[in-house]
Amino acid sequence: MAERVELQEGEFGRELQEKTIEIRRVAKVVKGGRRFAFRVTVVVGDGGGQVGAGVGKANTVPEAIRKASTRARKEMRRMNLYGTTIPHRVVGRMGGAEVLLKPASPGTGVIAGGGVRAVMQAVGVQDILTKSMGAGNIHNVVMATVNALDQLKSVDEQASMRSMDVKELKPFWDRGKKNGS
């Protein structure tokens, strides 16, 4: 796993964190033999709930990184987070890859590997439990993780949808707190 981190100024004054997750040489078979190119997977996030993933292909690595970074910035979306974790359990799918994301109590850390960890750090999640199932293709794992984050609903949104009290849907470590904090 090739990892390159760059910090750049983004919209609203937040620094964007850019991580190059994978650089892979791919081949296209043509009449005269094989034509090689590079495929790069990049994740861009602001560490405050926004994240995007992009893929770029080109004959040279720097050009592929530039394309992937541009696509990741275009794909940036706001995710529903709950403090330093996520509001509820969710499964994301892409191709043969499945990623399970579970909320964790404060102090747990990011229990994830490879592409999932890079996405979680870029979005700003500090406490989460994850499991990557199915295919190990890093590109599909990253896209499945972003898909899972897209499915997240805020606690307020879930409570109104299920006509329940917000206190009942909070994670167990926050339910017992007094004075609404």
VMD Tcl script that builds the backbone (N, CA, C; Angstrom):
set m [mol new atoms 543]
animate dup $m
set s [atomselect $m all]
$s set {name element resname resid chain x y z} {
  {N N MET 1 A 0.847 -1.173 0.000}
  {CA C MET 1 A 0.000 0.000 0.000}
  {C C MET 1 A 0.890 1.233 0.000}
  {N N ALA 2 A 0.818 2.009 -1.050}
  {CA C ALA 2 A 1.571 3.255 -1.118}
  {C C ALA 2 A 0.733 4.352 -0.476}
  {N N GLU 3 A 1.332 5.070 0.466}
  {CA C GLU 3 A 0.567 6.104 1.141}
  {C C GLU 3 A 1.342 7.414 1.108}
  {N N ARG 4 A 0.747 8.422 0.534}
  {CA C ARG 4 A 1.339 9.743 0.457}
  {C C ARG 4 A 0.317 10.715 0.997}
  {N N VAL 5 A 0.679 11.513 1.970}
  {CA C VAL 5 A -0.266 12.438 2.587}
  {C C VAL 5 A 0.132 13.859 2.238}
  {N N GLU 6 A -0.840 14.639 1.776}
  {CA C GLU 6 A -0.628 16.051 1.460}
  {C C GLU 6 A -1.702 16.854 2.148}
  {N N LEU 7 A -1.343 17.991 2.688}
  {CA C LEU 7 A -2.332 18.891 3.273}
  {C C LEU 7 A -2.425 20.128 2.395}
  {N N GLN 8 A -3.633 20.466 1.994}
  {CA C GLN 8 A -3.856 21.643 1.159}
  {C C GLN 8 A -5.043 22.416 1.689}
  {N N GLU 9 A -5.046 23.713 1.439}
  {CA C GLU 9 A -6.137 24.574 1.896}
  {C C GLU 9 A -7.383 24.298 1.071}
  {N N GLY 10 A -8.502 24.031 1.737}
  {CA C GLY 10 A -9.752 23.751 1.053}
  {C C GLY 10 A -10.748 24.884 1.223}
  {N N GLU 11 A -11.997 24.607 0.876}
  {CA C GLU 11 A -13.059 25.588 1.054}
  {C C GLU 11 A -13.277 25.834 2.536}
  {N N PHE 12 A -13.759 26.994 2.888}
  {CA C PHE 12 A -14.102 27.378 4.254}
  {C C PHE 12 A -12.883 27.346 5.176}
  {N N GLY 13 A -11.678 27.441 4.639}
  {CA C GLY 13 A -10.475 27.543 5.442}
  {C C GLY 13 A -9.982 26.248 6.073}
  {N N ARG 14 A -10.638 25.121 5.840}
  {CA C ARG 14 A -10.190 23.840 6.402}
  {C C ARG 14 A -9.123 23.236 5.497}
  {N N GLU 15 A -8.137 22.603 6.115}
  {CA C GLU 15 A -7.117 21.928 5.328}
  {C C GLU 15 A -7.642 20.589 4.844}
  {N N LEU 16 A -7.414 20.292 3.576}
  {CA C LEU 16 A -7.814 19.000 3.018}
  {C C LEU 16 A -6.657 18.026 3.147}
  {N N GLN 17 A -6.969 16.841 3.606}
  {CA C GLN 17 A -5.973 15.791 3.757}
  {C C GLN 17 A -6.129 14.843 2.573}
  {N N GLU 18 A -5.068 14.688 1.806}
  {CA C GLU 18 A -5.105 13.845 0.616}
  {C C GLU 18 A -4.202 12.633 0.831}
  {N N LYS 19 A -4.765 11.433 0.676}
  {CA C LYS 19 A -3.982 10.214 0.855}
  {C C LYS 19 A -4.019 9.380 -0.411}
  {N N THR 20 A -2.852 9.047 -0.917}
  {CA C THR 20 A -2.743 8.128 -2.045}
  {C C THR 20 A -2.698 6.731 -1.448}
  {N N ILE 21 A -3.730 5.938 -1.705}
  {CA C ILE 21 A -3.870 4.635 -1.072}
  {C C ILE 21 A -3.203 3.537 -1.880}
  {N N GLU 22 A -3.374 3.590 -3.187}
  {CA C GLU 22 A -2.872 2.493 -4.015}
  {C C GLU 22 A -2.353 3.031 -5.339}
  {N N ILE 23 A -1.205 2.516 -5.748}
  {CA C ILE 23 A -0.675 2.783 -7.090}
  {C C ILE 23 A -0.455 1.409 -7.717}
  {N N ARG 24 A -1.203 1.130 -8.768}
  {CA C ARG 24 A -1.139 -0.196 -9.372}
  {C C ARG 24 A -0.863 -0.076 -10.874}
  {N N ARG 25 A 0.014 -0.940 -11.373}
  {CA C ARG 25 A 0.274 -0.974 -12.815}
  {C C ARG 25 A -0.742 -1.911 -13.446}
  {N N VAL 26 A -1.453 -1.423 -14.448}
  {CA C VAL 26 A -2.457 -2.224 -15.144}
  {C C VAL 26 A -2.036 -2.368 -16.601}
  {N N ALA 27 A -2.520 -3.413 -17.242}
  {CA C ALA 27 A -2.122 -3.680 -18.625}
  {C C ALA 27 A -3.343 -3.861 -19.511}
  {N N LYS 28 A -3.233 -3.336 -20.709}
  {CA C LYS 28 A -4.271 -3.529 -21.723}
  {C C LYS 28 A -3.606 -4.335 -22.839}
  {N N VAL 29 A -4.202 -5.451 -23.208}
  {CA C VAL 29 A -3.611 -6.293 -24.245}
  {C C VAL 29 A -4.066 -5.780 -25.605}
  {N N VAL 30 A -3.091 -5.445 -26.437}
  {CA C VAL 30 A -3.363 -4.964 -27.792}
  {C C VAL 30 A -2.651 -5.889 -28.784}
  {N N LYS 31 A -2.846 -5.624 -30.056}
  {CA C LYS 31 A -2.310 -6.478 -31.120}
  {C C LYS 31 A -0.790 -6.718 -30.988}
  {N N GLY 32 A -0.052 -5.683 -30.641}
  {CA C GLY 32 A 1.410 -5.801 -30.572}
  {C C GLY 32 A 1.939 -6.261 -29.222}
  {N N GLY 33 A 1.101 -6.535 -28.260}
  {CA C GLY 33 A 1.567 -6.950 -26.927}
  {C C GLY 33 A 0.720 -6.307 -25.835}
  {N N ARG 34 A 1.394 -5.866 -24.785}
  {CA C ARG 34 A 0.675 -5.237 -23.670}
  {C C ARG 34 A 0.999 -3.755 -23.610}
  {N N ARG 35 A -0.019 -2.968 -23.294}
  {CA C ARG 35 A 0.174 -1.530 -23.099}
  {C C ARG 35 A -0.046 -1.252 -21.613}
  {N N PHE 36 A 0.994 -0.774 -20.935}
  {CA C PHE 36 A 0.916 -0.559 -19.496}
  {C C PHE 36 A 0.506 0.862 -19.148}
  {N N ALA 37 A -0.250 0.978 -18.048}
  {CA C ALA 37 A -0.650 2.283 -17.511}
  {C C ALA 37 A -0.675 2.143 -15.991}
  {N N PHE 38 A -0.978 3.223 -15.290}
  {CA C PHE 38 A -1.033 3.206 -13.835}
  {C C PHE 38 A -2.421 3.619 -13.366}
  {N N ARG 39 A -2.921 2.876 -12.363}
  {CA C ARG 39 A -4.202 3.225 -11.751}
  {C C ARG 39 A -3.919 3.627 -10.303}
  {N N VAL 40 A -4.406 4.803 -9.912}
  {CA C VAL 40 A -4.156 5.340 -8.575}
  {C C VAL 40 A -5.487 5.582 -7.874}
  {N N THR 41 A -5.570 5.179 -6.596}
  {CA C THR 41 A -6.750 5.438 -5.775}
  {C C THR 41 A -6.368 6.452 -4.706}
  {N N VAL 42 A -7.145 7.544 -4.615}
  {CA C VAL 42 A -6.862 8.640 -3.687}
  {C C VAL 42 A -8.102 8.943 -2.857}
  {N N VAL 43 A -7.885 9.265 -1.573}
  {CA C VAL 43 A -8.962 9.702 -0.682}
  {C C VAL 43 A -8.630 11.113 -0.218}
  {N N VAL 44 A -9.641 12.002 -0.269}
  {CA C VAL 44 A -9.477 13.379 0.182}
  {C C VAL 44 A -10.535 13.650 1.239}
  {N N GLY 45 A -10.110 14.231 2.374}
  {CA C GLY 45 A -11.056 14.565 3.436}
  {C C GLY 45 A -10.589 15.781 4.204}
  {N N ASP 46 A -11.521 16.380 4.949}
  {CA C ASP 46 A -11.163 17.558 5.727}
  {C C ASP 46 A -11.026 17.247 7.215}
  {N N GLY 47 A -11.229 15.992 7.605}
  {CA C GLY 47 A -11.126 15.617 8.996}
  {C C GLY 47 A -12.300 16.097 9.837}
  {N N GLY 48 A -13.306 16.672 9.188}
  {CA C GLY 48 A -14.459 17.200 9.900}
  {C C GLY 48 A -15.782 16.718 9.342}
  {N N GLY 49 A -15.794 15.564 8.679}
  {CA C GLY 49 A -17.053 15.003 8.194}
  {C C GLY 49 A -17.214 14.997 6.688}
  {N N GLN 50 A -16.254 15.533 5.947}
  {CA C GLN 50 A -16.338 15.499 4.483}
  {C C GLN 50 A -15.265 14.572 3.938}
  {N N VAL 51 A -15.646 13.751 2.945}
  {CA C VAL 51 A -14.686 12.830 2.344}
  {C C VAL 51 A -15.086 12.541 0.904}
  {N N GLY 52 A -14.088 12.236 0.079}
  {CA C GLY 52 A -14.318 11.847 -1.307}
  {C C GLY 52 A -13.215 10.900 -1.747}
  {N N ALA 53 A -13.548 9.971 -2.622}
  {CA C ALA 53 A -12.567 9.021 -3.147}
  {C C ALA 53 A -12.565 9.110 -4.663}
  {N N GLY 54 A -11.386 8.980 -5.249}
  {CA C GLY 54 A -11.287 9.063 -6.701}
  {C C GLY 54 A -10.237 8.118 -7.247}
  {N N VAL 55 A -10.411 7.754 -8.511}
  {CA C VAL 55 A -9.480 6.869 -9.208}
  {C C VAL 55 A -9.017 7.573 -10.469}
  {N N GLY 56 A -7.731 7.458 -10.749}
  {CA C GLY 56 A -7.180 8.059 -11.959}
  {C C GLY 56 A -6.294 7.072 -12.681}
  {N N LYS 57 A -6.378 7.062 -14.008}
  {CA C LYS 57 A -5.524 6.190 -14.820}
  {C C LYS 57 A -4.764 7.053 -15.809}
  {N N ALA 58 A -3.479 6.758 -15.963}
  {CA C ALA 58 A -2.655 7.483 -16.930}
  {C C ALA 58 A -1.388 6.679 -17.201}
  {N N ASN 59 A -0.620 7.126 -18.191}
  {CA C ASN 59 A 0.623 6.443 -18.548}
  {C C ASN 59 A 1.738 6.720 -17.547}
  {N N THR 60 A 1.635 7.824 -16.805}
  {CA C THR 60 A 2.635 8.159 -15.794}
  {C C THR 60 A 1.959 8.287 -14.430}
  {N N VAL 61 A 2.708 7.987 -13.379}
  {CA C VAL 61 A 2.156 8.019 -12.022}
  {C C VAL 61 A 1.707 9.425 -11.604}
  {N N PRO 62 A 2.529 10.475 -11.816}
  {CA C PRO 62 A 2.086 11.807 -11.383}
  {C C PRO 62 A 0.779 12.260 -12.049}
  {N N GLU 63 A 0.614 11.936 -13.299}
  {CA C GLU 63 A -0.613 12.304 -14.016}
  {C C GLU 63 A -1.813 11.528 -13.464}
  {N N ALA 64 A -1.608 10.249 -13.151}
  {CA C ALA 64 A -2.680 9.433 -12.574}
  {C C ALA 64 A -3.072 9.962 -11.195}
  {N N ILE 65 A -2.084 10.382 -10.388}
  {CA C ILE 65 A -2.363 10.953 -9.060}
  {C C ILE 65 A -3.157 12.242 -9.195}
  {N N ARG 66 A -2.770 13.083 -10.151}
  {CA C ARG 66 A -3.471 14.357 -10.367}
  {C C ARG 66 A -4.929 14.108 -10.743}
  {N N LYS 67 A -5.167 13.165 -11.654}
  {CA C LYS 67 A -6.535 12.840 -12.077}
  {C C LYS 67 A -7.357 12.289 -10.917}
  {N N ALA 68 A -6.764 11.372 -10.143}
  {CA C ALA 68 A -7.474 10.776 -9.012}
  {C C ALA 68 A -7.810 11.826 -7.964}
  {N N SER 69 A -6.874 12.715 -7.704}
  {CA C SER 69 A -7.085 13.779 -6.713}
  {C C SER 69 A -8.204 14.720 -7.147}
  {N N THR 70 A -8.217 15.075 -8.413}
  {CA C THR 70 A -9.272 15.951 -8.949}
  {C C THR 70 A -10.634 15.287 -8.824}
  {N N ARG 71 A -10.717 13.999 -9.162}
  {CA C ARG 71 A -11.995 13.280 -9.060}
  {C C ARG 71 A -12.445 13.141 -7.608}
  {N N ALA 72 A -11.495 12.903 -6.708}
  {CA C ALA 72 A -11.833 12.772 -5.290}
  {C C ALA 72 A -12.392 14.088 -4.742}
  {N N ARG 73 A -11.815 15.210 -5.146}
  {CA C ARG 73 A -12.305 16.517 -4.690}
  {C C ARG 73 A -13.709 16.797 -5.223}
  {N N LYS 74 A -13.983 16.385 -6.463}
  {CA C LYS 74 A -15.328 16.563 -7.035}
  {C C LYS 74 A -16.352 15.701 -6.317}
  {N N GLU 75 A -15.920 14.518 -5.841}
  {CA C GLU 75 A -16.823 13.559 -5.197}
  {C C GLU 75 A -17.007 13.801 -3.699}
  {N N MET 76 A -16.364 14.838 -3.150}
  {CA C MET 76 A -16.451 15.075 -1.701}
  {C C MET 76 A -17.891 15.295 -1.259}
  {N N ARG 77 A -18.269 14.578 -0.169}
  {CA C ARG 77 A -19.621 14.687 0.379}
  {C C ARG 77 A -19.539 14.792 1.890}
  {N N ARG 78 A -20.558 15.389 2.489}
  {CA C ARG 78 A -20.653 15.485 3.946}
  {C C ARG 78 A -21.278 14.204 4.474}
  {N N MET 79 A -20.682 13.649 5.533}
  {CA C MET 79 A -21.166 12.417 6.148}
  {C C MET 79 A -21.766 12.722 7.518}
  {N N ASN 80 A -22.783 11.962 7.921}
  {CA C ASN 80 A -23.399 12.117 9.240}
  {C C ASN 80 A -22.558 11.386 10.273}
  {N N LEU 81 A -21.919 12.137 11.154}
  {CA C LEU 81 A -21.123 11.549 12.219}
  {C C LEU 81 A -21.794 11.824 13.559}
  {N N TYR 82 A -21.374 11.088 14.585}
  {CA C TYR 82 A -21.888 11.286 15.942}
  {C C TYR 82 A -20.676 11.471 16.850}
  {N N GLY 83 A -20.279 12.701 17.067}
  {CA C GLY 83 A -19.075 12.979 17.851}
  {C C GLY 83 A -17.842 12.466 17.129}
  {N N THR 84 A -17.135 11.532 17.775}
  {CA C THR 84 A -15.922 10.987 17.160}
  {C C THR 84 A -16.167 9.633 16.500}
  {N N THR 85 A -17.440 9.221 16.421}
  {CA C THR 85 A -17.770 7.926 15.830}
  {C C THR 85 A -18.944 8.091 14.857}
  {N N ILE 86 A -19.604 6.991 14.519}
  {CA C ILE 86 A -20.760 7.050 13.620}
  {C C ILE 86 A -22.028 6.764 14.423}
  {N N PRO 87 A -23.202 7.193 13.940}
  {CA C PRO 87 A -24.426 7.040 14.728}
  {C C PRO 87 A -24.967 5.615 14.836}
  {N N HIS 88 A -24.721 4.759 13.869}
  {CA C HIS 88 A -25.275 3.407 13.910}
  {C C HIS 88 A -24.459 2.461 13.039}
  {N N ARG 89 A -24.733 1.168 13.165}
  {CA C ARG 89 A -24.064 0.116 12.402}
  {C C ARG 89 A -24.520 0.185 10.948}
  {N N VAL 90 A -23.593 -0.058 10.013}
  {CA C VAL 90 A -23.943 0.006 8.593}
  {C C VAL 90 A -23.005 -0.897 7.791}
  {N N VAL 91 A -23.526 -1.419 6.675}
  {CA C VAL 91 A -22.727 -2.255 5.765}
  {C C VAL 91 A -22.736 -1.605 4.391}
  {N N GLY 92 A -21.540 -1.405 3.827}
  {CA C GLY 92 A -21.415 -0.849 2.482}
  {C C GLY 92 A -20.929 -1.915 1.527}
  {N N ARG 93 A -21.429 -1.877 0.299}
  {CA C ARG 93 A -21.037 -2.873 -0.702}
  {C C ARG 93 A -20.607 -2.190 -2.003}
  {N N MET 94 A -19.593 -2.776 -2.627}
  {CA C MET 94 A -19.147 -2.327 -3.949}
  {C C MET 94 A -18.439 -3.508 -4.581}
  {N N GLY 95 A -18.948 -3.957 -5.721}
  {CA C GLY 95 A -18.366 -5.121 -6.380}
  {C C GLY 95 A -18.433 -6.316 -5.448}
  {N N GLY 96 A -17.311 -6.981 -5.229}
  {CA C GLY 96 A -17.260 -8.131 -4.337}
  {C C GLY 96 A -16.887 -7.777 -2.913}
  {N N ALA 97 A -16.650 -6.492 -2.650}
  {CA C ALA 97 A -16.209 -6.069 -1.316}
  {C C ALA 97 A -17.391 -5.633 -0.458}
  {N N GLU 98 A -17.336 -6.009 0.815}
  {CA C GLU 98 A -18.320 -5.578 1.807}
  {C C GLU 98 A -17.555 -5.019 2.987}
  {N N VAL 99 A -18.024 -3.888 3.527}
  {CA C VAL 99 A -17.376 -3.285 4.677}
  {C C VAL 99 A -18.421 -3.032 5.750}
  {N N LEU 100 A -18.179 -3.552 6.952}
  {CA C LEU 100 A -19.052 -3.358 8.100}
  {C C LEU 100 A -18.443 -2.267 8.977}
  {N N LEU 101 A -19.239 -1.254 9.318}
  {CA C LEU 101 A -18.801 -0.181 10.203}
  {C C LEU 101 A -19.690 -0.194 11.443}
  {N N LYS 102 A -19.074 -0.220 12.630}
  {CA C LYS 102 A -19.825 -0.221 13.886}
  {C C LYS 102 A -19.326 0.920 14.767}
  {N N PRO 103 A -20.248 1.640 15.428}
  {CA C PRO 103 A -19.810 2.712 16.325}
  {C C PRO 103 A -19.044 2.136 17.511}
  {N N ALA 104 A -18.125 2.928 18.058}
  {CA C ALA 104 A -17.333 2.489 19.209}
  {C C ALA 104 A -17.287 3.604 20.245}
  {N N SER 105 A -17.135 3.218 21.497}
  {CA C SER 105 A -17.094 4.198 22.583}
  {C C SER 105 A -15.803 5.012 22.515}
  {N N PRO 106 A -15.825 6.216 23.088}
  {CA C PRO 106 A -14.630 7.077 23.053}
  {C C PRO 106 A -13.409 6.378 23.654}
  {N N GLY 107 A -12.277 6.537 22.984}
  {CA C GLY 107 A -11.037 5.923 23.437}
  {C C GLY 107 A -10.703 4.617 22.748}
  {N N THR 108 A -11.619 4.095 21.935}
  {CA C THR 108 A -11.386 2.821 21.255}
  {C C THR 108 A -10.337 2.954 20.158}
  {N N GLY 109 A -10.400 4.042 19.392}
  {CA C GLY 109 A -9.491 4.240 18.268}
  {C C GLY 109 A -10.098 3.704 16.986}
  {N N VAL 110 A -9.334 3.780 15.917}
  {CA C VAL 110 A -9.792 3.289 14.618}
  {C C VAL 110 A -9.289 1.859 14.451}
  {N N ILE 111 A -10.211 0.909 14.575}
  {CA C ILE 111 A -9.867 -0.501 14.393}
  {C C ILE 111 A -10.227 -0.845 12.954}
  {N N ALA 112 A -9.268 -0.657 12.070}
  {CA C ALA 112 A -9.495 -0.859 10.638}
  {C C ALA 112 A -8.160 -1.103 9.958}
  {N N GLY 113 A -8.217 -1.638 8.774}
  {CA C GLY 113 A -6.993 -1.884 8.033}
  {C C GLY 113 A -7.065 -1.296 6.642}
  {N N GLY 114 A -5.908 -1.040 6.082}
  {CA C GLY 114 A -5.781 -0.633 4.687}
  {C C GLY 114 A -6.607 0.560 4.266}
  {N N GLY 115 A -7.413 0.346 3.229}
  {CA C GLY 115 A -8.208 1.415 2.645}
  {C C GLY 115 A -9.271 1.963 3.574}
  {N N VAL 116 A -9.836 1.108 4.437}
  {CA C VAL 116 A -10.884 1.551 5.357}
  {C C VAL 116 A -10.303 2.555 6.347}
  {N N ARG 117 A -9.116 2.271 6.876}
  {CA C ARG 117 A -8.460 3.176 7.829}
  {C C ARG 117 A -8.195 4.541 7.190}
  {N N ALA 118 A -7.727 4.551 5.960}
  {CA C ALA 118 A -7.433 5.813 5.272}
  {C C ALA 118 A -8.690 6.662 5.124}
  {N N VAL 119 A -9.809 6.027 4.766}
  {CA C VAL 119 A -11.074 6.759 4.615}
  {C C VAL 119 A -11.530 7.303 5.967}
  {N N MET 120 A -11.442 6.480 7.010}
  {CA C MET 120 A -11.885 6.902 8.353}
  {C C MET 120 A -11.058 8.073 8.865}
  {N N GLN 121 A -9.760 8.052 8.634}
  {CA C GLN 121 A -8.908 9.158 9.067}
  {C C GLN 121 A -9.200 10.419 8.270}
  {N N ALA 122 A -9.471 10.274 6.984}
  {CA C ALA 122 A -9.767 11.440 6.149}
  {C C ALA 122 A -11.084 12.098 6.533}
  {N N VAL 123 A -12.092 11.292 6.923}
  {CA C VAL 123 A -13.400 11.845 7.285}
  {C C VAL 123 A -13.390 12.408 8.706}
  {N N GLY 124 A -12.440 11.963 9.533}
  {CA C GLY 124 A -12.329 12.513 10.882}
  {C C GLY 124 A -12.911 11.630 11.973}
  {N N VAL 125 A -13.171 10.361 11.675}
  {CA C VAL 125 A -13.683 9.424 12.678}
  {C C VAL 125 A -12.500 8.938 13.515}
  {N N GLN 126 A -12.648 8.994 14.849}
  {CA C GLN 126 A -11.550 8.597 15.733}
  {C C GLN 126 A -11.830 7.301 16.483}
  {N N ASP 127 A -13.109 6.926 16.618}
  {CA C ASP 127 A -13.476 5.709 17.345}
  {C C ASP 127 A -14.450 4.894 16.500}
  {N N ILE 128 A -13.989 3.736 15.998}
  {CA C ILE 128 A -14.854 2.911 15.147}
  {C C ILE 128 A -14.311 1.488 15.075}
  {N N LEU 129 A -15.219 0.545 14.914}
  {CA C LEU 129 A -14.864 -0.853 14.690}
  {C C LEU 129 A -15.266 -1.199 13.266}
  {N N THR 130 A -14.395 -1.830 12.506}
  {CA C THR 130 A -14.712 -2.168 11.113}
  {C C THR 130 A -14.324 -3.602 10.807}
  {N N LYS 131 A -14.945 -4.127 9.770}
  {CA C LYS 131 A -14.591 -5.452 9.265}
  {C C LYS 131 A -14.745 -5.421 7.756}
  {N N SER 132 A -13.684 -5.768 7.051}
  {CA C SER 132 A -13.721 -5.840 5.598}
  {C C SER 132 A -13.947 -7.292 5.204}
  {N N MET 133 A -15.027 -7.530 4.464}
  {CA C MET 133 A -15.383 -8.899 4.081}
  {C C MET 133 A -15.422 -9.019 2.562}
  {N N GLY 134 A -15.318 -10.224 2.070}
  {CA C GLY 134 A -15.396 -10.434 0.632}
  {C C GLY 134 A -14.065 -10.133 -0.033}
  {N N ALA 135 A -14.126 -9.509 -1.182}
  {CA C ALA 135 A -12.943 -9.237 -1.995}
  {C C ALA 135 A -11.986 -8.301 -1.277}
  {N N GLY 136 A -10.697 -8.504 -1.494}
  {CA C GLY 136 A -9.683 -7.666 -0.872}
  {C C GLY 136 A -9.179 -6.563 -1.782}
  {N N ASN 137 A -9.821 -6.376 -2.926}
  {CA C ASN 137 A -9.430 -5.347 -3.880}
  {C C ASN 137 A -9.540 -3.973 -3.201}
  {N N ILE 138 A -8.419 -3.287 -3.045}
  {CA C ILE 138 A -8.387 -2.033 -2.286}
  {C C ILE 138 A -9.336 -0.991 -2.870}
  {N N HIS 139 A -9.392 -0.900 -4.193}
  {CA C HIS 139 A -10.284 0.071 -4.840}
  {C C HIS 139 A -11.735 -0.171 -4.431}
  {N N ASN 140 A -12.201 -1.432 -4.500}
  {CA C ASN 140 A -13.579 -1.748 -4.126}
  {C C ASN 140 A -13.825 -1.577 -2.634}
  {N N VAL 141 A -12.826 -1.875 -1.805}
  {CA C VAL 141 A -12.961 -1.704 -0.356}
  {C C VAL 141 A -13.140 -0.224 -0.018}
  {N N VAL 142 A -12.362 0.645 -0.645}
  {CA C VAL 142 A -12.483 2.094 -0.411}
  {C C VAL 142 A -13.854 2.588 -0.850}
  {N N MET 143 A -14.294 2.172 -2.031}
  {CA C MET 143 A -15.600 2.619 -2.531}
  {C C MET 143 A -16.739 2.062 -1.668}
  {N N ALA 144 A -16.599 0.834 -1.146}
  {CA C ALA 144 A -17.610 0.257 -0.260}
  {C C ALA 144 A -17.668 1.039 1.059}
  {N N THR 145 A -16.523 1.496 1.541}
  {CA C THR 145 A -16.477 2.290 2.771}
  {C C THR 145 A -17.185 3.622 2.580}
  {N N VAL 146 A -16.933 4.281 1.461}
  {CA C VAL 146 A -17.609 5.552 1.167}
  {C C VAL 146 A -19.110 5.314 1.008}
  {N N ASN 147 A -19.488 4.189 0.377}
  {CA C ASN 147 A -20.898 3.822 0.232}
  {C C ASN 147 A -21.559 3.640 1.600}
  {N N ALA 148 A -20.847 2.988 2.522}
  {CA C ALA 148 A -21.378 2.782 3.880}
  {C C ALA 148 A -21.562 4.126 4.589}
  {N N LEU 149 A -20.593 5.014 4.462}
  {CA C LEU 149 A -20.697 6.331 5.098}
  {C C LEU 149 A -21.855 7.135 4.526}
  {N N ASP 150 A -22.139 6.949 3.221}
  {CA C ASP 150 A -23.271 7.632 2.588}
  {C C ASP 150 A -24.609 7.182 3.171}
  {N N GLN 151 A -24.683 5.948 3.653}
  {CA C GLN 151 A -25.926 5.395 4.181}
  {C C GLN 151 A -26.242 5.871 5.595}
  {N N LEU 152 A -25.288 6.511 6.256}
  {CA C LEU 152 A -25.487 6.932 7.646}
  {C C LEU 152 A -26.567 7.997 7.764}
  {N N LYS 153 A -27.403 7.850 8.783}
  {CA C LYS 153 A -28.443 8.832 9.079}
  {C C LYS 153 A -28.164 9.387 10.465}
  {N N SER 154 A -28.448 10.668 10.669}
  {CA C SER 154 A -28.214 11.268 11.979}
  {C C SER 154 A -29.184 10.679 12.993}
  {N N VAL 155 A -28.852 10.800 14.270}
  {CA C VAL 155 A -29.695 10.270 15.339}
  {C C VAL 155 A -31.062 10.945 15.314}
  {N N ASP 156 A -31.095 12.262 15.077}
  {CA C ASP 156 A -32.368 13.002 15.013}
  {C C ASP 156 A -33.225 12.512 13.852}
  {N N GLU 157 A -32.590 12.297 12.704}
  {CA C GLU 157 A -33.294 11.832 11.506}
  {C C GLU 157 A -33.892 10.444 11.745}
  {N N GLN 158 A -33.120 9.553 12.367}
  {CA C GLN 158 A -33.610 8.210 12.676}
  {C C GLN 158 A -34.766 8.256 13.662}
  {N N ALA 159 A -34.642 9.105 14.679}
  {CA C ALA 159 A -35.682 9.198 15.707}
  {C C ALA 159 A -37.006 9.654 15.115}
  {N N SER 160 A -36.964 10.660 14.240}
  {CA C SER 160 A -38.207 11.138 13.630}
  {C C SER 160 A -38.778 10.109 12.662}
  {N N MET 161 A -37.918 9.384 11.957}
  {CA C MET 161 A -38.359 8.379 11.000}
  {C C MET 161 A -39.031 7.201 11.717}
  {N N ARG 162 A -38.492 6.826 12.875}
  {CA C ARG 162 A -39.012 5.682 13.617}
  {C C ARG 162 A -39.971 6.104 14.729}
  {N N SER 163 A -40.285 7.402 14.809}
  {CA C SER 163 A -41.139 8.004 15.845}
  {C C SER 163 A -40.751 7.516 17.240}
  {N N MET 164 A -39.472 7.716 17.546}
  {CA C MET 164 A -38.920 7.353 18.851}
  {C C MET 164 A -38.262 8.576 19.462}
  {N N ASP 165 A -37.935 8.468 20.733}
  {CA C ASP 165 A -37.224 9.534 21.417}
  {C C ASP 165 A -35.739 9.452 21.036}
  {N N VAL 166 A -35.095 10.612 20.907}
  {CA C VAL 166 A -33.681 10.662 20.523}
  {C C VAL 166 A -32.823 9.930 21.549}
  {N N LYS 167 A -33.181 10.009 22.831}
  {CA C LYS 167 A -32.402 9.359 23.898}
  {C C LYS 167 A -32.323 7.849 23.707}
  {N N GLU 168 A -33.384 7.258 23.160}
  {CA C GLU 168 A -33.407 5.807 22.966}
  {C C GLU 168 A -32.452 5.352 21.865}
  {N N LEU 169 A -32.170 6.226 20.908}
  {CA C LEU 169 A -31.322 5.849 19.771}
  {C C LEU 169 A -29.857 6.223 19.946}
  {N N LYS 170 A -29.544 6.973 21.000}
  {CA C LYS 170 A -28.147 7.318 21.239}
  {C C LYS 170 A -27.369 6.054 21.579}
  {N N PRO 171 A -26.061 6.027 21.298}
  {CA C PRO 171 A -25.244 4.876 21.689}
  {C C PRO 171 A -25.293 4.681 23.208}
  {N N PHE 172 A -25.114 3.441 23.669}
  {CA C PHE 172 A -25.289 3.119 25.088}
  {C C PHE 172 A -24.403 3.945 26.008}
  {N N TRP 173 A -23.206 4.350 25.568}
  {CA C TRP 173 A -22.325 5.105 26.434}
  {C C TRP 173 A -22.779 6.549 26.635}
  {N N ASP 174 A -23.725 7.035 25.808}
  {CA C ASP 174 A -24.259 8.387 25.961}
  {C C ASP 174 A -25.650 8.421 26.582}
  {N N ARG 175 A -26.315 7.281 26.692}
  {CA C ARG 175 A -27.685 7.251 27.195}
  {C C ARG 175 A -27.788 7.619 28.671}
  {N N GLY 176 A -26.821 7.216 29.451}
  {CA C GLY 176 A -26.901 7.416 30.895}
  {C C GLY 176 A -26.501 8.791 31.373}
  {N N LYS 177 A -25.991 9.660 30.497}
  {CA C LYS 177 A -25.535 10.981 30.899}
  {C C LYS 177 A -26.699 11.873 31.289}
  {N N LYS 178 A -26.496 12.664 32.311}
  {CA C LYS 178 A -27.532 13.576 32.811}
  {C C LYS 178 A -27.338 14.961 32.196}
  {N N ASN 179 A -28.325 15.815 32.346}
  {CA C ASN 179 A -28.301 17.225 31.924}
  {C C ASN 179 A -28.160 17.392 30.416}
  {N N GLY 180 A -28.536 16.410 29.642}
  {CA C GLY 180 A -28.582 16.537 28.182}
  {C C GLY 180 A -27.229 16.644 27.511}
  {N N SER 181 A -26.132 16.395 28.224}
  {CA C SER 181 A -24.817 16.492 27.584}
  {C C SER 181 A -24.175 15.148 27.409}
}
mol reanalyze $m
mol bondsrecalc $m
mol representation Tube
mol addrep $m
